[in-house]
Amino acid sequence: MNCCVKYCGGCQAAYDRVRFVEEIKKARPGISFVRCGDGTACDALLLVCGCKARCVLDRDYTTARVIVADSEEAYCQVVKELSAPPFD
């Protein structure tokens, strides 16, 4: 399974977004995480927002499953969502 990762611009990042994704990758080793736009078809899209403004949500995404992280506190929810079908 593939999960595309899209980061916000980072203008107000309140946490280390890259480290956050690295921790998610460790928790879900069976999922292939790729950067958005590399041409890989994705089963889910992980939007990694640096703050509560969630500016990266200002557009429509065609991926059926969109998962949003806007703080380090979102870790457990993201892992849970990536543990549900079709990822389980």
FENNORQUI-V935052 format. One line per field, one symbol per residue. ss: DSSP state (H for helix, E for strand, C for the rest). psi: psi as a letter, one per 20 degrees, with the letter a starting at -180 (. if undefined). A space follows every 50 residues. Layout:
BEGIN
ss = ???
psi = ???
END
This chain:
BEGIN
ss = CEEEEEECCCCCCCCCHHHHHHHHHHHCCCCEEEECCCCCCCCEEEEECC CCCCHHHCCCCCCCCEEEECCHHHHHHHHHHCCCCCCC
psi = qpoqppqaijhkpjrnhghghhhghhhmiipopqqqjjippqhrpooopi aihlhijjrqqiphoppppjrhiigggggghiirqji.
END
